[in-house]
């Protein structure tokens, strides 16, 4: 038996029946939680930046509008 398993058994034997039931309930909870995890085939979640990088600069249009003289013409008059 592996050391951690032996430690769990030894500790479990020192607990009251009610406490042993709590340990069992928790172990079953962990087991069911592991079974509900999504499959490893699902792609990892990407940030917005990672997703948008393929589209950055893909469109056409004027450069920086704040320095474009035609865009600024008549501004502030």
N, CA, C and O atoms as a MOPAC input file, in Angstrom:
PM7 MOZYME 1SCF
protein

 N      0.84800 1    -1.18500 1     0.00000 1
 C      0.00000 1     0.00000 1     0.00000 1
 C      0.89000 1     1.24300 1     0.00000 1
 O      1.94600 1     1.26800 1     0.63200 1
 N      0.45400 1     2.24900 1    -0.70400 1
 C      1.22600 1     3.48500 1    -0.78900 1
 C      1.17000 1     4.23000 1     0.54000 1
 O      0.19900 1     4.10700 1     1.28700 1
 N      2.22200 1     5.00800 1     0.83300 1
 C      2.28200 1     5.71900 1     2.12400 1
 C      1.06700 1     6.60600 1     2.41400 1
 O      0.57000 1     6.61700 1     3.54000 1
 N      0.58600 1     7.34400 1     1.42100 1
 C     -0.54900 1     8.24800 1     1.67600 1
 C     -1.80700 1     7.43600 1     2.00600 1
 O     -2.59000 1     7.82300 1     2.87400 1
 N     -1.99100 1     6.33100 1     1.32500 1
 C     -3.15200 1     5.49200 1     1.60500 1
 C     -3.07000 1     4.92500 1     3.01900 1
 O     -4.07200 1     4.86200 1     3.73000 1
 N     -1.89300 1     4.52000 1     3.41200 1
 C     -1.70100 1     3.98100 1     4.76700 1
 C     -1.98100 1     5.05900 1     5.80600 1
 O     -2.60000 1     4.78200 1     6.83400 1
 N     -1.53500 1     6.27700 1     5.55300 1
 C     -1.78400 1     7.38200 1     6.48400 1
 C     -3.27400 1     7.66100 1     6.60400 1
 O     -3.78300 1     7.89400 1     7.70100 1
 N     -3.97300 1     7.63700 1     5.47000 1
 C     -5.41600 1     7.88600 1     5.49200 1
 C     -6.12000 1     6.81600 1     6.31900 1
 O     -6.98100 1     7.12900 1     7.14100 1
 N     -5.75800 1     5.56500 1     6.10400 1
 C     -6.39400 1     4.47300 1     6.84500 1
 C     -6.10200 1     4.58700 1     8.33900 1
 O     -7.00100 1     4.43000 1     9.16400 1
 N     -4.86600 1     4.85700 1     8.67800 1
 C     -4.50800 1     4.97400 1    10.09300 1
 C     -5.24700 1     6.12900 1    10.75800 1
 O     -5.71600 1     6.00100 1    11.88900 1
 N     -5.35000 1     7.25400 1    10.06100 1
 C     -6.06400 1     8.40600 1    10.61200 1
 C     -7.55200 1     8.11500 1    10.69900 1
 O     -8.20400 1     8.47100 1    11.68000 1
 N     -8.08400 1     7.47300 1     9.68000 1
 C     -9.50200 1     7.13800 1     9.64100 1
 C     -9.89100 1     6.24300 1    10.81800 1
 O    -10.97700 1     6.39400 1    11.37700 1
 N     -9.02600 1     5.32900 1    11.19100 1
 C     -9.30900 1     4.40100 1    12.28800 1
 C     -9.38500 1     5.10500 1    13.63900 1
 O     -9.94700 1     4.55900 1    14.58800 1
 N     -8.83000 1     6.30000 1    13.73500 1
 C     -8.87800 1     7.04000 1    15.00500 1
 C    -10.13300 1     7.89600 1    15.12700 1
 O    -10.38700 1     8.46900 1    16.18600 1
 N    -10.90900 1     7.99000 1    14.07200 1
 C    -12.09800 1     8.84500 1    14.06300 1
 C    -13.33400 1     8.07900 1    14.52400 1
 O    -13.38700 1     6.85000 1    14.46800 1
 N    -14.31300 1     8.83400 1    14.97500 1
 C    -15.59400 1     8.23200 1    15.36600 1
 C    -16.33700 1     7.77800 1    14.10000 1
 O    -16.00300 1     8.21300 1    12.99800 1
 N    -17.33900 1     6.90800 1    14.25600 1
 C    -18.10600 1     6.48100 1    13.08600 1
 C    -18.73100 1     7.66000 1    12.31600 1
 O    -18.78000 1     7.64300 1    11.08600 1
 N    -19.19600 1     8.65900 1    13.03200 1
 C    -19.79300 1     9.82800 1    12.36100 1
 C    -18.73300 1    10.57600 1    11.55300 1
 O    -18.99800 1    11.01700 1    10.43500 1
 N    -17.54100 1    10.71800 1    12.11800 1
 C    -16.45700 1    11.40000 1    11.40100 1
 C    -15.97800 1    10.56800 1    10.21600 1
 O    -15.61400 1    11.11200 1     9.17400 1
 N    -15.97900 1     9.25000 1    10.37900 1
 C    -15.61300 1     8.38400 1     9.26000 1
 C    -16.61300 1     8.53500 1     8.12000 1
 O    -16.23400 1     8.49900 1     6.94900 1
 N    -17.88800 1     8.70500 1     8.46000 1
 C    -18.91800 1     8.90800 1     7.43300 1
 C    -18.67200 1    10.21600 1     6.69600 1
 O    -18.84900 1    10.28500 1     5.48000 1
 N    -18.26500 1    11.25900 1     7.42300 1
 C    -17.95400 1    12.54100 1     6.78900 1
 C    -16.80100 1    12.39300 1     5.80600 1
 O    -16.83800 1    12.94600 1     4.70700 1
 N    -15.78000 1    11.64800 1     6.20300 1
 C    -14.63800 1    11.41200 1     5.31500 1
 C    -15.09000 1    10.67600 1     4.05700 1
 O    -14.69700 1    11.03200 1     2.94600 1
 N    -15.92100 1     9.64400 1     4.24100 1
 C    -16.43100 1     8.89900 1     3.09600 1
 C    -17.25900 1     9.79400 1     2.18100 1
 O    -17.11000 1     9.74300 1     0.96000 1
 N    -18.13000 1    10.61200 1     2.76500 1
 C    -18.94500 1    11.53800 1     1.97300 1
 C    -18.06100 1    12.48300 1     1.16400 1
 O    -18.32700 1    12.74000 1    -0.01000 1
 N    -17.01700 1    12.99500 1     1.79400 1
 C    -16.12900 1    13.92500 1     1.10100 1
 C    -15.37900 1    13.21500 1    -0.02900 1
 O    -15.24000 1    13.76500 1    -1.12200 1
 N    -14.89900 1    12.00600 1     0.22800 1
 C    -14.18500 1    11.24400 1    -0.80600 1
 C    -15.10600 1    10.96200 1    -1.99100 1
 O    -14.67500 1    11.04800 1    -3.14000 1
 N    -16.35800 1    10.62900 1    -1.72700 1
 C    -17.31500 1    10.38300 1    -2.80800 1
 C    -17.62400 1    11.67300 1    -3.57300 1
 O    -17.80800 1    11.64900 1    -4.79000 1
 N    -17.67900 1    12.79600 1    -2.85500 1
 C    -17.87300 1    14.08800 1    -3.50600 1
 C    -16.72000 1    14.36900 1    -4.46500 1
 O    -16.94900 1    14.77100 1    -5.60500 1
 N    -15.48200 1    14.16300 1    -4.01400 1
 C    -14.31900 1    14.39200 1    -4.87600 1
 C    -14.34900 1    13.48900 1    -6.10400 1
 O    -14.02000 1    13.92100 1    -7.20800 1
 N    -14.73800 1    12.25600 1    -5.91000 1
 C    -14.82100 1    11.31100 1    -7.02000 1
 C    -15.86600 1    11.75600 1    -8.04000 1
 O    -15.60800 1    11.71600 1    -9.24300 1
 N    -17.03900 1    12.17800 1    -7.57600 1
 C    -18.09100 1    12.62200 1    -8.50200 1
 C    -17.70500 1    13.91700 1    -9.19300 1
 O    -18.05300 1    14.13100 1   -10.35500 1
 N    -16.99100 1    14.77900 1    -8.49100 1
 C    -16.53100 1    16.04300 1    -9.08200 1
 C    -15.55900 1    15.76400 1   -10.22900 1
 O    -15.62100 1    16.41600 1   -11.27100 1
 N    -14.68200 1    14.81500 1   -10.04000 1
 C    -13.71200 1    14.45100 1   -11.07300 1
 C    -14.42500 1    13.88800 1   -12.29600 1
 O    -14.01200 1    14.14800 1   -13.42600 1
 N    -15.48200 1    13.12600 1   -12.08500 1
 C    -16.21400 1    12.51100 1   -13.19100 1
 C    -17.01400 1    13.53700 1   -13.98700 1
 O    -17.33000 1    13.30400 1   -15.15300 1
 N    -17.34600 1    14.67400 1   -13.36500 1
 C    -18.11300 1    15.71900 1   -14.04900 1
 C    -17.25200 1    16.67700 1   -14.83400 1
 O    -17.77800 1    17.49000 1   -15.59400 1
 N    -15.93100 1    16.60500 1   -14.67100 1
 C    -15.05100 1    17.53900 1   -15.37000 1
 C    -15.15700 1    17.32000 1   -16.86300 1
 O    -15.33500 1    16.18900 1   -17.31600 1
 N    -15.04700 1    18.41200 1   -17.64900 1
 C    -15.13600 1    18.26700 1   -19.10100 1
 C    -13.98100 1    17.43200 1   -19.64000 1
 O    -12.92700 1    17.29900 1   -19.01700 1
 N    -14.21600 1    16.89800 1   -20.77800 1
 C    -13.20800 1    16.06100 1   -21.44000 1
 C    -11.96000 1    16.86900 1   -21.75400 1
 O    -12.03000 1    18.08500 1   -21.93000 1
 N    -10.83100 1    16.20000 1   -21.82300 1
 C     -9.55900 1    16.86600 1   -22.12500 1
 C     -9.50100 1    17.31500 1   -23.57500 1
 O     -8.57800 1    18.03800 1   -23.95200 1
 N    -10.46100 1    16.90800 1   -24.40000 1
 C    -10.46200 1    17.27700 1   -25.81500 1
 C    -10.95900 1    18.70100 1   -26.05100 1
 O    -10.82800 1    19.21900 1   -27.16000 1
 N    -11.51700 1    19.33400 1   -25.04500 1
 C    -12.05000 1    20.68400 1   -25.19000 1
 C    -10.88500 1    21.66700 1   -25.19700 1
 O     -9.96200 1    21.56500 1   -24.39000 1
 N    -10.94700 1    22.62400 1   -26.12900 1
 C     -9.88600 1    23.61700 1   -26.23500 1
 C     -9.86000 1    24.51100 1   -25.00400 1
 O    -10.91000 1    24.81200 1   -24.43700 1
 N     -8.68400 1    24.93500 1   -24.58700 1
 C     -8.60800 1    25.84500 1   -23.44300 1
 C     -9.24500 1    27.19600 1   -23.77800 1
 O     -9.27300 1    27.60800 1   -24.93800 1
 N     -9.74200 1    27.85900 1   -22.78100 1
 C    -10.38200 1    29.15800 1   -22.96300 1
 C     -9.32100 1    30.18600 1   -23.34800 1
 O     -8.23800 1    30.22800 1   -22.76400 1
 N     -9.65000 1    31.01100 1   -24.33700 1
 C     -8.73500 1    32.05900 1   -24.77400 1
 C     -9.24200 1    33.40600 1   -24.29200 1
 O    -10.44300 1    33.60100 1   -24.10300 1
 N     -8.31800 1    34.33000 1   -24.09600 1
 C     -8.71000 1    35.68800 1   -23.73600 1
 C     -9.27200 1    36.38100 1   -24.97000 1
 O     -9.12300 1    35.89300 1   -26.09100 1
 N     -9.91800 1    37.52300 1   -24.75400 1
 C    -10.44500 1    38.28900 1   -25.87700 1
 C     -9.32700 1    38.69000 1   -26.82100 1
 O     -9.48600 1    38.60900 1   -28.03900 1
 N     -8.19000 1    39.12500 1   -26.27000 1
 C     -7.06300 1    39.54100 1   -27.10100 1
 C     -6.58400 1    38.39500 1   -27.98400 1
 O     -6.34100 1    38.59300 1   -29.17500 1
 N     -6.44500 1    37.20400 1   -27.41600 1
 C     -5.99200 1    36.06100 1   -28.20800 1
 C     -6.96900 1    35.74200 1   -29.33700 1
 O     -6.55600 1    35.39900 1   -30.44400 1
 N     -8.24900 1    35.85500 1   -29.05500 1
 C     -9.26000 1    35.58100 1   -30.06500 1
 C     -9.28200 1    36.66700 1   -31.13200 1
 O     -9.42600 1    36.36300 1   -32.31700 1
 N     -9.14000 1    37.92300 1   -30.73400 1
 C     -9.24000 1    39.05100 1   -31.66200 1
 C     -7.98700 1    39.26600 1   -32.49400 1
 O     -8.06000 1    39.95000 1   -33.51500 1
 N     -6.84900 1    38.72000 1   -32.11100 1
 C     -5.60200 1    38.97500 1   -32.82300 1
 C     -5.69600 1    38.61900 1   -34.30300 1
 O     -5.06700 1    39.28300 1   -35.12600 1
 N     -6.44500 1    37.61300 1   -34.65700 1
 C     -6.58600 1    37.23200 1   -36.05800 1
 C     -7.29700 1    38.31700 1   -36.86900 1
 O     -7.15100 1    38.37600 1   -38.09000 1
 N     -8.06200 1    39.17100 1   -36.19500 1
 C     -8.84600 1    40.18100 1   -36.90100 1
 C     -8.25800 1    41.58600 1   -36.79800 1
 O     -8.70600 1    42.49100 1   -37.50300 1
 N     -7.28600 1    41.78100 1   -35.95300 1
 C     -6.68000 1    43.10200 1   -35.78800 1
 C     -5.96700 1    43.48000 1   -37.07500 1
 O     -5.09100 1    42.75400 1   -37.54700 1
 N     -6.34500 1    44.61600 1   -37.63700 1
 C     -5.73100 1    45.10200 1   -38.86800 1
 C     -6.29300 1    44.47100 1   -40.12000 1
 O     -5.80200 1    44.74900 1   -41.21400 1
 N     -7.30200 1    43.63400 1   -40.00000 1
 C     -7.86000 1    42.95700 1   -41.16800 1
 C     -8.71300 1    43.89300 1   -42.01700 1
 O     -8.85000 1    43.69100 1   -43.22400 1
 N     -9.28100 1    44.90600 1   -41.39200 1
 C    -10.13200 1    45.83700 1   -42.12800 1
 C     -9.32700 1    46.96200 1   -42.75600 1
 O     -8.19000 1    47.22300 1   -42.36200 1
 N     -9.92600 1    47.62500 1   -43.73600 1
 C     -9.25700 1    48.76500 1   -44.35200 1
 C     -9.90900 1    50.04300 1   -43.84500 1
 O    -11.06600 1    50.03900 1   -43.42400 1
 N     -9.18000 1    51.09800 1   -43.88900 1
 C     -9.70300 1    52.37400 1   -43.42600 1
 C     -8.55500 1    53.34400 1   -43.22600 1
 O     -7.39400 1    52.99900 1   -43.44400 1
 N     -8.88300 1    54.55900 1   -42.81000 1
 C     -7.82400 1    55.54000 1   -42.61600 1
 C     -6.92100 1    55.13600 1   -41.45000 1
 O     -7.28300 1    54.31700 1   -40.60600 1
 N     -5.76700 1    55.72700 1   -41.43900 1
 C     -4.83900 1    55.47400 1   -40.34400 1
 C     -5.34400 1    56.12700 1   -39.07300 1
 O     -6.54600 1    56.12600 1   -38.80800 1
 N     -4.47300 1    56.66300 1   -38.31600 1
 C     -4.80400 1    57.30700 1   -37.04800 1
 C     -5.59400 1    58.58100 1   -37.33200 1
 O     -5.03800 1    59.54700 1   -37.85400 1
 N     -6.86800 1    58.59500 1   -36.99900 1
 C     -7.73100 1    59.74000 1   -37.30200 1
 C     -7.34500 1    60.98800 1   -36.53200 1
 O     -7.66100 1    62.09700 1   -36.96500 1
 N     -6.67900 1    60.84000 1   -35.41900 1
 C     -6.34000 1    62.00900 1   -34.61400 1
 C     -5.25900 1    62.85900 1   -35.26300 1
 O     -5.12200 1    64.03400 1   -34.92200 1
 N     -4.49000 1    62.30000 1   -36.18600 1
 C     -3.44600 1    63.07300 1   -36.85400 1
 C     -3.72400 1    63.25400 1   -38.33600 1
 O     -2.90600 1    63.85100 1   -39.03700 1
 N     -4.83500 1    62.76700 1   -38.83200 1
 C     -5.19000 1    62.90400 1   -40.23900 1
 C     -5.69800 1    64.32700 1   -40.47700 1
 O     -6.73300 1    64.70900 1   -39.93000 1
 N     -4.97900 1    65.12000 1   -41.29000 1
 C     -5.37800 1    66.52000 1   -41.50300 1
 C     -6.79400 1    66.66800 1   -42.06700 1
 O     -7.50400 1    67.60400 1   -41.69600 1
 N     -7.21200 1    65.77700 1   -42.94300 1
 C     -8.55300 1    65.88100 1   -43.51600 1
 C     -9.62100 1    65.65100 1   -42.44700 1
 O    -10.67600 1    66.28500 1   -42.46800 1
 N     -9.35400 1    64.78000 1   -41.55500 1
 C    -10.30200 1    64.48400 1   -40.49100 1
 C    -10.39500 1    65.66000 1   -39.52000 1
 O    -11.46700 1    65.95700 1   -38.99300 1
 N     -9.27500 1    66.32000 1   -39.29100 1
 C     -9.23600 1    67.41600 1   -38.31700 1
 C     -9.69300 1    68.75000 1   -38.92300 1
 O     -9.87400 1    69.72700 1   -38.19700 1
 N     -9.87900 1    68.79500 1   -40.23600 1
 C    -10.26600 1    70.03300 1   -40.91300 1
 C    -11.60700 1    70.53500 1   -40.36500 1
 O    -12.58800 1    69.79100 1   -40.33200 1
 N    -11.63900 1    71.78200 1   -39.94300 1
 C    -12.83600 1    72.40500 1   -39.43400 1
 C    -13.10100 1    72.09500 1   -37.97100 1
 O    -14.09800 1    72.56000 1   -37.41800 1
 N    -12.24700 1    71.33400 1   -37.34000 1
 C    -12.43600 1    70.99500 1   -35.94100 1
 C    -12.09000 1    72.21600 1   -35.06500 1
 O    -11.03900 1    72.83200 1   -35.24100 1
 N    -12.94400 1    72.54200 1   -34.16600 1
 C    -12.68600 1    73.64600 1   -33.24300 1
 C    -13.03700 1    75.01100 1   -33.82200 1
 O    -12.73300 1    76.02200 1   -33.18900 1
 N    -13.65200 1    75.08800 1   -34.97800 1
 C    -14.02000 1    76.39700 1   -35.53300 1
 C    -15.45500 1    76.72900 1   -35.33000 1
 O    -15.90600 1    77.79700 1   -35.74400 1

